[in-house]
Amino acid sequence: MYLIKTQTHIATPQNLPKRLQDYGVGIFELAFTKSALKKAIKKGLITVNGQIATTATYIYGGENITLTALEPTTQKKQFIQNLDVVFEDDYLAVIRKPAGLLVSGNKFKTVTNALEQNLNRSTQPDATKPQPVHRLDYATTGVLLIGKTKQSIIALNTLFKTKNIQKNYYAITIGNMPKEGIIASDIDGKKAISHYNILDRVNSERFKLLNLVNLAPETGRKHQLRKHCAELGNPILGDKDYGLPHLILNGKGMYLHAYSLEFIHPFTKALVTIKDELPLRFRKVFKNNVV
């Protein structure tokens, strides 16, 4: 059984016009993510000042945005998953994503579905269901940024879009690799840039040489770091999609870890620097290296 549910939002003033599909992320609980919002727009479920919106609709401020959708009357089953909270305030949080868990999507077992039980509800008037504002691959571990209010989700998405959030990753790659460099090759026809430098190397009987690499993506394309490392001829250890089949570690996972985030807090204006520890499985390979 379903109920027809309507949610309304009055757009906040904008310095520059924004596409509805960018502005509207996080404002409706029934279409919370960008992908869900796009689907709702394409289905004609959203109106702006009474007119059916399209993907070409812009928001200037003051518009009445309405979503009309069907909501199941049966209570959803809750996904129980403990998450380590690295940082939390009234606007946002950073959690440590484990390997083998999707961030979001149509699956039941996702980080998104486990957030409410692990975070304190915001006391802000626009508090909403906590929402990741970026993604990490299924096999990737590390720090993941979460918005806890509607305005926070919008602001954090804007920081990512304007490249005002610095991200650093650690990976273990296979083979002889230049000490440092910039990889600038398009991914899916879009500009993609990754910076890297090697912190340590160890000899390996099976892989000959393993590198502990610091990676800093300048852009955020899907599987960017994995594709760029593979393109160099130095795939990430355990990468089943872009690695060499005979060099895959069965049952060990992928050695890619989101290590740090740095940005100006959109509400307190303080510099936020979040650093995670290097996972134990990395430290077992590079015993003498402390990050």
Beta strands, then each sheet from edge to edge (+ up, - down):
strand 1: 2-10
strand 2: 18-19
strand 3: 46-48
strand 4: 51-52
strand 5: 58-59
strand 6: 64-72
strand 7: 84-88
strand 8: 92-97
strand 9: 127-132
strand 10: 141-149
strand 11: 166-174
strand 12: 180-184
strand 13: 193-204
strand 14: 208-217
strand 15: 256-264
strand 16: 271-275
sheet 1: 1+ 6- 3+ 4-
sheet 2: 2+ 5-
sheet 3: 7+ 8- 10+ 9-
sheet 4: 7+ 8- 10+ 15+ 11- 14+ 13- 12+
sheet 5: 7+ 8- 10+ 15+ 16-
end
